[in-house]
């Protein structure tokens, strides 16, 4: 199963944002144990760097990004993704870019705490709690597929 984490879920873990960080930790654990193939959008990396560099020095900020890049694949943002995002654009262009990037990467599930930004998504969109419940149901049901 391929998942893409929205920026808000990654920040929940990095900034220990309660009460959301517990679910983010569980999702990161699935990624670290390679139970899912995980992506972040290229724009997520730049946004996170910008935000964390306000409170960390350059070496610390670089290390956070390096760690994320070791853990996650990066769903690309290129001219084709941006042009397609204009056609997919709802109220929030950033969400449209994330969605289109996920679609180009053949992602199965976008995990976000802002589902309303993905109302017309052809990719499944789940909140962290929903994803964790669905994932554990698949595992516990003995479904023999690559998760």
Residue pairs with C-beta under 8 A, 6 or more apart in sequence:
1 36
1 37
1 108
1 109
1 135
1 146
1 147
2 36
2 37
2 38
2 39
2 105
2 106
2 107
2 108
2 109
3 27
3 31
3 36
3 37
3 38
3 39
3 107
3 108
3 109
3 110
3 111
3 131
4 38
4 39
4 40
4 41
4 75
4 98
4 101
4 102
4 105
4 107
4 109
4 110
4 111
5 27
5 38
5 39
5 40
5 44
5 72
5 111
5 112
6 44
6 98
6 110
6 111
6 112
6 113
6 114
7 40
7 41
7 43
7 44
7 47
7 48
7 98
8 112
8 113
8 114
9 20
9 23
9 24
9 27
9 111
9 112
9 113
9 128
10 24
10 40
10 44
10 48
10 68
11 17
11 48
11 51
12 20
12 21
12 23
12 24
12 113
12 128
13 21
13 24
13 25
13 28
14 48
14 52
14 64
15 21
20 113
20 128
23 128
23 129
23 132
24 128
26 128
26 132
27 111
27 128
27 131
27 132
28 71
30 36
30 38
30 135
31 38
31 71
31 72
32 71
35 135
35 147
36 135
36 147
37 73
38 71
38 72
38 73
39 72
39 73
39 74
39 75
39 102
39 105
39 107
40 68
40 72
40 73
40 74
40 75
41 74
41 75
41 77
41 97
41 98
41 101
41 102
42 74
42 75
42 76
42 77
42 101
43 77
43 94
43 97
43 98
43 101
44 98
45 65
45 68
45 69
45 74
48 64
48 65
48 68
49 61
49 64
49 65
52 60
52 61
52 64
53 61
56 64
73 105
75 101
75 102
75 104
75 105
75 107
76 101
76 104
76 105
77 97
77 101
80 104
81 97
81 100
81 101
81 104
82 97
82 100
84 100
84 103
84 104
85 93
85 96
85 97
85 99
85 100
86 96
88 96
88 99
88 100
88 120
89 96
90 96
90 117
90 118
90 119
90 120
91 117
92 117
95 114
95 117
95 118
98 110
99 110
99 118
99 121
99 123
102 110
102 123
103 122
103 123
107 123
108 123
108 124
109 123
109 124
109 125
109 126
109 131
110 118
110 121
110 123
110 124
110 125
110 126
111 126
111 127
111 128
111 131
112 118
112 125
112 126
112 127
113 127
113 128
115 125
115 126
115 127
118 125
126 134
135 147
138 145
138 147
139 147
